[in-house]
Amino acid sequence: MLTTLADEFSHEAPVVIEVLFARIFGSVILCGLIGLERESRRNPAGLRTNMLIGLAATVFALVGLQIMHEFGNKPDTVQIDPIRLVEAVTAGIAFLAAGVIIYTRGDVKGLTTGASMWLSGAIGLCVGLGMWLVAVVATAVGIIILWLLRKTEVAVGTKEE
């Protein structure tokens, strides 16, 4: 029994433990920045929601890497399509984002919050796959879009503070 348990926990990971922690916490921090902006606007999907979305997407990416590592070079196993991982995460987040979008009396609310949730998922996937530069740039551009463009909309009078 102990041998079975030892085998269970001895799988060689595609990333070392330090990289695993860096990716998980990096994703939480980057998506937390997106969530912080949403939180400051008192939107329903704020800091915790965006952090959890990024964390989940990162974990899915890490699981995908592990699956490819475990079964990728074995000709007698099922073919692996890593794009399905992106599709699954995208579909799941789209479902969550749709829940925050409200249409009332000809006015749409929550669309930007839903888009920020989708962005957090993409950032989480990037970090989980080790694409740090894409994740950091996407975070910075996302914050610019959410914060700076809101200030611009208020300045030109198309949006209230």
C-alpha positions as CSV (number, residue, x, y, z in Angstrom):
1,M,0.0,0.0,0.0
2,L,2.8,2.4,0.8
3,T,4.4,1.7,-2.5
4,T,1.2,2.5,-4.3
5,L,0.9,5.8,-2.4
6,A,4.6,6.6,-3.1
7,D,4.0,6.0,-6.8
8,E,0.9,8.2,-6.7
9,F,2.9,11.2,-5.5
10,S,6.1,10.6,-7.4
11,H,4.9,11.7,-10.9
12,E,7.5,13.8,-12.5
13,A,6.1,17.2,-13.0
14,P,6.7,19.2,-16.2
15,V,7.7,22.2,-14.0
16,V,9.7,22.3,-10.8
17,I,7.9,23.2,-7.6
18,E,9.4,26.7,-7.5
19,V,8.1,27.4,-11.0
20,L,4.7,25.9,-10.0
21,F,4.4,28.3,-7.1
22,A,5.7,31.3,-9.1
23,R,3.0,30.6,-11.8
24,I,0.2,30.2,-9.3
25,F,1.0,33.2,-7.2
26,G,2.0,35.3,-10.3
27,S,-1.4,34.6,-11.8
28,V,-3.2,35.5,-8.6
29,I,-1.2,38.8,-8.4
30,L,-1.6,39.8,-12.1
31,C,-5.4,38.9,-12.1
32,G,-5.7,40.6,-8.7
33,L,-4.6,43.9,-10.4
34,I,-7.4,43.6,-12.9
35,G,-9.8,42.7,-10.1
36,L,-8.6,45.6,-8.0
37,E,-9.6,48.1,-10.7
38,R,-13.0,46.4,-10.9
39,E,-13.4,46.4,-7.1
40,S,-12.6,50.1,-7.0
41,R,-15.6,50.6,-9.3
42,R,-17.8,48.5,-7.0
43,N,-18.4,45.9,-9.8
44,P,-19.9,42.5,-8.9
45,A,-16.8,40.6,-10.1
46,G,-13.9,42.3,-8.3
47,L,-10.7,41.3,-6.7
48,R,-11.5,37.8,-5.4
49,T,-13.5,36.8,-8.5
50,N,-10.7,37.8,-10.9
51,M,-8.1,36.2,-8.7
52,L,-10.0,33.0,-8.6
53,I,-10.6,33.0,-12.4
54,G,-6.9,33.5,-13.0
55,L,-5.9,30.8,-10.5
56,A,-8.3,28.3,-12.0
57,A,-7.1,29.1,-15.5
58,T,-3.5,28.6,-14.4
59,V,-4.3,25.3,-12.7
60,F,-6.1,24.1,-15.9
61,A,-3.0,25.1,-17.9
62,L,-0.7,23.2,-15.5
63,V,-3.0,20.2,-15.6
64,G,-2.8,20.4,-19.4
65,L,1.0,20.5,-19.3
66,Q,1.0,17.5,-16.9
67,I,-1.3,15.5,-19.2
68,M,1.0,16.3,-22.2
69,H,4.0,15.4,-20.2
70,E,2.5,12.1,-18.9
71,F,1.0,10.9,-22.1
72,G,2.4,13.0,-25.0
73,N,5.1,10.7,-26.1
74,K,3.3,7.4,-25.8
75,P,2.0,6.2,-29.2
76,D,-0.6,3.9,-27.7
77,T,-2.5,6.7,-25.9
78,V,-5.2,9.1,-27.1
79,Q,-4.0,12.0,-29.1
80,I,-3.7,15.2,-27.1
81,D,-5.0,18.6,-28.4
82,P,-3.8,21.4,-26.2
83,I,-6.1,23.9,-27.9
84,R,-9.0,22.2,-26.2
85,L,-7.7,23.5,-22.9
86,V,-8.0,27.0,-24.1
87,E,-11.5,26.4,-25.5
88,A,-12.7,24.8,-22.2
89,V,-11.4,27.7,-20.1
90,T,-12.8,30.2,-22.5
91,A,-16.2,28.6,-22.5
92,G,-16.3,28.3,-18.7
93,I,-15.4,31.9,-18.1
94,A,-17.8,33.1,-20.8
95,F,-20.5,31.3,-18.8
96,L,-19.5,33.1,-15.6
97,A,-19.1,36.5,-17.4
98,A,-22.6,36.1,-18.9
99,G,-24.0,35.9,-15.4
100,V,-22.7,39.5,-14.6
101,I,-24.2,41.1,-17.7
102,I,-27.6,42.6,-17.2
103,Y,-29.9,44.1,-19.8
104,T,-32.5,46.4,-18.3
105,R,-34.7,49.0,-20.1
106,G,-32.4,49.2,-23.1
107,D,-29.2,49.6,-21.0
108,V,-26.5,47.0,-20.7
109,K,-24.6,46.7,-17.4
110,G,-21.6,44.5,-16.5
111,L,-20.2,44.0,-20.0
112,T,-16.8,45.5,-19.1
113,T,-16.8,43.4,-15.9
114,G,-17.5,40.3,-18.0
115,A,-14.7,41.2,-20.4
116,S,-12.3,41.7,-17.4
117,M,-13.2,38.2,-16.2
118,W,-12.4,36.8,-19.6
119,L,-9.1,38.7,-19.6
120,S,-8.2,37.3,-16.2
121,G,-8.8,33.8,-17.6
122,A,-6.4,34.5,-20.5
123,I,-3.8,35.9,-18.2
124,G,-4.1,32.8,-16.0
125,L,-3.6,30.6,-19.0
126,C,-0.6,32.5,-20.1
127,V,1.0,32.3,-16.6
128,G,0.2,28.7,-16.3
129,L,1.9,27.9,-19.6
130,G,4.9,30.1,-18.7
131,M,4.2,32.9,-21.1
132,W,5.1,35.6,-18.6
133,L,5.7,38.4,-21.0
134,V,2.3,38.0,-22.6
135,A,0.7,37.9,-19.2
136,V,2.4,41.0,-17.9
137,V,1.8,43.0,-21.0
138,A,-1.9,41.9,-21.1
139,T,-2.3,42.9,-17.5
140,A,-0.8,46.3,-18.1
141,V,-2.8,46.9,-21.2
142,G,-6.0,45.7,-19.4
143,I,-5.4,48.1,-16.6
144,I,-4.8,50.9,-19.0
145,I,-8.0,50.1,-20.8
146,L,-10.0,49.8,-17.6
147,W,-8.6,52.8,-15.7
148,L,-7.2,55.3,-18.2
149,L,-10.0,55.0,-20.7
150,R,-12.6,55.4,-17.9
151,K,-10.8,58.7,-17.0
152,T,-10.9,59.7,-20.7
153,E,-14.6,58.9,-20.9
154,V,-15.4,61.0,-17.8
155,A,-13.3,63.9,-19.2
156,V,-15.1,63.9,-22.5
157,G,-18.5,63.5,-20.8
158,T,-19.6,60.1,-22.2
159,K,-19.4,58.5,-18.7
160,E,-20.1,59.6,-15.1
161,E,-17.5,59.1,-12.4
